[in-house]
Amino acid sequence: MTTVHTAELPIPVGAGAIWAVLVDPAQHTRLDDSGTVGTPVTDDLLSHIGQVFTMNMSWDDGTEITRYRSDNHVTVFVPERSIAWMTALVGGRPLGWT
C-alpha cells in the first residue's frame, strides 16, 4: 500500500526564489518545521538526477537527542519546475520515501 501526503501553501515570491531554496541543502532547515534537518555535509547545490547529498540530522524522542546523517538521492530534477529526493542511511540504498 502506498501512502501519499500532500500539502499546498501559496508563497508570495517568484518560482526562482523558491527553486534557489530547494536546490541549496544549506537552506533546507527553512523548510523543516520538525527541527530534525540540520546542516549539509557539503556545500554543493543540487543539479542533476543521481546526485547524492548528505545531511546532518537529529531525532528527539523526548528523552534523548540522537544525531545521525542521511544520504539523499536526487530522483527528479527539472530546473525551476520539479525536484525530489529519496532518503537513505549513509552509504545505503533509498529507504522508500520521497
N, C-alpha and C positions, 0 to 999 in steps of 0.2 A: 504494500500500500504506500502511495506517495502522499505526503502531506505538504501543502503549499501554504505559506503565509505571505500575505502582501499588505502593503500599506501605501497610502498616497498622501503627499503633502505638497501643496503648491509652494514654490520657493521664488520670491520676487527678485531673482537675478538671472542673468543670461546663462544659456547652456554651457558656454565656455568656462564660466566661473565654477559651475558645478563639476564639470569634467576635470578641471585643474585639481580639485579636492580628491576626486575618485582615483586619479592616476598617481597621486602622491601619497604613499603609505604613511609618511610623516604627518599627514592631515587626517588619517583615519580615526584618531581619537575624537575628532569633532563629530563623527557620525555615530559614535557608540555611547548610548546613554547608560549602559550597564557598568561601565568602568573597567571592563575586562581587557580592552585593547590598549596596548602600550605603544612603545616606540618601535620603529622598524630596525632591523639589524643592519640593513644597508641603506644608502641614500638614493638608490635607483628609482626613477619614475617607471611606472608600468607602461609598456609599449607594444606588447605582442602576445598572441596566444602561445602557451607553453612556458612563459616566463614564470619563475617561482620566486616569491618574496617571503621573507621570514619576519615574523613579528614577535616581540616580547609581549607576553600575555600574563594575566593573573586571574585567579579564581578565589573568591572569598566565600567560604561556606558558613560564615557566621562564627566559626570557632578559630579558624586559621586561614591565612592567605597563602595560596600555592602559586608560585611563579613558574612559568614554563614558556616555551617558544612553539609557534606553529608555522608550518610551511603553508603557503597559499599558492595554488596553481591557477594561473590565468587561463580560463576556458573560453571566454568570449572577449573579443576586442574589436570594436568598430569605432574608430575615432569620433569623439563627440556625439556618440549615439548609444552605444551599449558596451557594458563591461561586466564580467562576472569572474569569480574565482571559487575554487573548492579548497577547503581546509584539510590539512593532513598533519600527522605527527611529523616532527622534523626527520627528514630522510625517508619518510614513508609515502605510501600511496594515499590519494584523497580518501576521506572517510565517508563521502556520500552526500554531503550537503553543500549547496552553492550559496 
